[in-house]
Amino acid sequence: MTPPHPFDNAIHLDTIDGNVRRGRTHPEWANMVGPFGGITAAVMLRAIETQPDRIGEPLALTLNFTAPIADGDFDISLRAARTNRTNQHWIAELSQDGAVTTTATALFGVRRDTWASTEAHPPTAPPPEQLIPGSPGPGDFIVWGRLYDVRYVAGAFPGEHAQPNGLSTSTLWMRDNAQRPVDYPALAALCDIFYPRVFLRRGGLIPSGTISLTPWAVTTS
């Protein structure tokens, strides 16, 4: 039997009651302070997905990291703030020992056959096989970075003696090293794989951390 992927271990949750899920941190996803923010986004989205009365698919997610998450167990409390005909709004709080460390709001919706238009286009980039594997950050500090295959086209993680850069854009290919399929929680985690832009603009490591993260996908009509 194939052992579970580290990602699936990290987003595994136990049901405490109808509105509370319990999870735990995993050393594979350690960051400089607490766990990787992307895995926190993934586990909170997964908690909402497990709700029996959840409708539709994730359309938008906002996380606010209010305090570091300590190693160990945590609880996620869930509440549907409002349910409409084709969309549903959720509120989630992650806490440890009664103290809230992360809050989240999420929009789920039922996708319908309707008008759509996409103006954005992917950037020009060579195939990932033609690029040298890189890192989303300083490998000695971010353990979770070893789980991803990252190939930079531009804006790679700056080295020790990097100079300030006038641009804050990074263009890259990224995927799970074990090529685990991308589902919604995995996509939420990928949205936080980018190192802080101040590293690129100022040149080098500067104490910083994510306070708010918002991946979104769609508007409805």
N, C-alpha and C positions, 0 to 999 in steps of 0.2 A: 504494500500500500504506500502510495506517495505521501510523504509528510506534508502538512499544510504549508503554504507559502507564508513567509514572515508577515506579509500584509494581511492575510486572512486571520492569522493569530492576533494581530494587533487590533483588528476591528471586531473581534469576537465579543459578544455581549451576553450576559445572563439577565433574564427577566426577574426583577425583584417584585414588581407588581405591574398593574396595567399601564402605569405612566413613568416607571423608573427602570433604567437599565444599568447594569454594573459592568465595568470593564477594568482593565489594568494596563499599566505601561509596560513596554517591552524594551530591553536593552538594545535591540537592533535598530530602534528608532530614536536613539538618544541624540540630542542636539547640544549646543553649547550650554543652554540653560533649559532643563526639562526636555520633554519630547519634541520632535519635529512638529511644527505647526500644521503641516499638511496632513499628518496622521491624525491629529486632533480634529481637523476638518472632516476627514474621512469617517472617523468613528462617530461623530455627531450626526453626520448625514445618514450613516448606517442605522443609528438608533431610531431616527424618524422612519426610515424605510421599514423597520420591523413592526411599526405600529399597525395593528389589524385594521384600524379605521382610516389609514392613510389612503389618499386617492392620487392617481396620476404619477408623474415622474418629476424629478427635481428640475426646477427652472432657474432658481437663484438661491444663493446662500451667502449670509454675512456672519462672520465670526468676529467677536471682540475678545481679545486675550487680556483678561483683567489682572491676572497674576500667574506666576510660574506654576506648572503642574509638577508635584513631587512624584518620585518613583512610588509605585504601589497602586492600590485600587482607587477607583473613582466612580461616582454615580452621575448619571445623566437623567434629569427630569424633563418630561416632555408635556407640552400642552398645545392643542390645536386652538389657535386664537380665533380662527374663523374658517368655516367651510362653505364655499359657494358651489354653484352648479358644476363648474369645470376647473376650479382652483381651490387650493387649501393653504392656509398660512399657519406656520408652526413656530413655537418658541421653545428653545432648549437651553438648559443650564447644566454645565459640568461642575461638580463640586467635590471637595475632599474634606472630610471631617466637618461638614456643615458650612464650609467657606466656598463661595463661588469663585472659580478660576477662569471660566470661559462661558460666554453667552453666545447664543446663535439665534438667528431668525432664518427661516427657509420658506420658499414658495414652491409648492408642487402644483402641477397642472395636468389636465388631460389634453393631450395633443389632438387637434382636430385638423381635418382637411380644409385649409383656409389659405388666403392670400399670404405670400411670403416673398421677401426680397432681401438678398444679402449683398451689400456693397463692398464688404471687406474682401481682400484677396490675400492669399498666403505670400510671404516674402520669397524672393528668388534665393534659392539655396541649392548647393550640390547635394547629391544623395548622401545619406549618413555614412555609407561605407567608404566614401572618399575623404572623410574627416577623421581626425585623431580623437580618440576618447578623452574627455576632460572630466571635470569635477564640478558639482554645484557649489562647492565651498572648500574650506581648508580641511582636508581629510582627517587630520589628527583630532579634530574637534567634533565633526559631524559624522557620527557612525552611520546614520541612515543614507548618506551619500553613496556608500558602497553598493547599495541596492539598485541604483539607477545607472543606466548607460546614457551619458550626456555627450553630445557632439556639437561644439560651438562653431557657428559660422562667423559670428562677430560678438564682441562684448564678453569674452571669456572671463572667468574669475581672475582678478588682478593678482599678480605676484607680489612678492615681498617688497620690491623696489618700484612698484608701479607708479606712474605719474598720473595726475588728475586728467580726466577725460571730459571733453565738452558734451559728449553724448551719453545718455543713460540707457540706451537700448541694447539688449542682448537678443541675438537671433540664434536659435539652436534646435537640434533634434533631441528628444528625450524619450526614454522608454524604460520599463522595468527590465532589470538584467535577466530575469528568468522568463521574460516575455509573457507575464501574466496578462490575460485579456483586460482591456480598459473598460471597467464599469463605472457607474457614477461615483462611488467612493474613491476609486483609484484616480479618476479625473480630478476630483476635489483636491487630492493630495498633490497631484502634479502642478496644480495652480500655485502652490507655495514653494516650488523647487527653486525659484529664482533668488539669488543672493540679494541682500539689500543694495539698492541703487547707489547709496552713498559710497559704497566700496569702490564703485567704478568712477563716480564723479570726483571724489576726493583722492582716490588712489590708495588702496590698501585697506587693512582691517580697521574698522572704527566701531566702538561699542554701539550696538543697535539691536533692535528686535521688532518683530511684527506686532502691532497693536490691533489692527483691523484688517480683515481679509474678505473680499467680496468677489467670488466667481459668479457670473450670471450668463444666461444663455438666450433669453427670448423675452419679447413682450407679446401680449395677447390682444385680440380685438374681438 
